[in-house]
Amino acid sequence: IRDDLVTGVQTCALPICTLALFYAKQAQYDQATSALQRALSIAPQSPQLNRQLGSLLMQQGLYAAADDTLSKAWGLDSTDAETARIMGQLSVRMDRPQRALELFQRALNARPMHAETHYNMATALVQFGRRDEAQTYMRRFEELAQRSAEIAQLRRSLDEAPDDIAVLLALAGHYAALEQPHRARDHYRAVLLVDSLHLETLVRLSSLLLRQGERTESLALCQRGIDAHAEDPRTCALHFTAGYIHYVEKRYPEAEAAFLRSLALDAQQAEAWNNLGNLQQQRGDVARSEEHTSELQSPDHLVCR
C-alpha cells in the first residue's frame, strides 16, 4: 500500500510528508529521510518540511546535516516556534549553551503555554549548571502538563456526555488559561446551545469576546444576561463589560449608567470605580470624579477585565 501511495503522489508533497511521519514513528529512519527528501524536491522552500527533515537528522545523530537543514528552515521562517525549539535541542547536543537558551526563549516568547518547551529549557539549564533557574521552568512544565492531562480527561467525559455544562465550562476555562481563546469560545457557545441563559457562561464569554475586539456580540450577550437575571448580583460583571463597551464607543451616558449599576450590585469592584472616575473626568465632571479619586487604580486609563 505504501508503494502505491508513493507512486501516485510524486507531484504532491503533503502525502509524502505523511508517509515520512509514519516511517519515523516506526523508527525506519532511512525510509523517512528518503520520503522527506522526495517531498523537498517538490517543495524545497517549505519551512515545515525542512524543519521535519532537520529534526529527523538530529534524531539520527547527524548534527552537522541537521544544523544546515534547520538553519534553512529558520531562514525561511524565523517566527516558527517549533523550529526554534528543535534548533535549541540541537544546540544542547552540540554543546552550544548560550545559543540553546536563546532559542528556547524565542520559542517560549512565541508559545508561552507550550509545556514541552518549558521542559526543554529546564533540562538545558540543569545541564549547563543553572539548577535554581531550571526549577522555575520545571514547575511551569508540571503545571501545564497537569492541565493537559485534565483536558484529556474532560474530553473523554465530554464524549460520553456532550451536553454536560460543567465539563464544557471546565474545558473552556482551561483553554482560556492556555491562551487558546478560539477553543474557549467554542466551548462557551456549546454551553449556550444547551442553556442560552446560563449566567456564568454569559459573563465569561462576553468578557472573552470583548478582549478579542468583538464588542457587538459581547454587548448582546451582556444584555441577554441582564434581562434574564436582573436581580442576580453576578450580573455586576455584565454591567461592567457593557459599561466598558459603551465607554470605548463614546456612549458616555450609557457607560456611566452601566458602571453605576455594576457598583450598586457590588461596591468592591476597583476596576469599576476606576472606569467610572475616568469617565467622569473625561466628561469634565471634576467634582463627582474627585469622589472616586481614592478608588482609582489607573488614573487616565480605562481598565478591562
Disulfide bonds with the S-S distance in Angstrom:
none
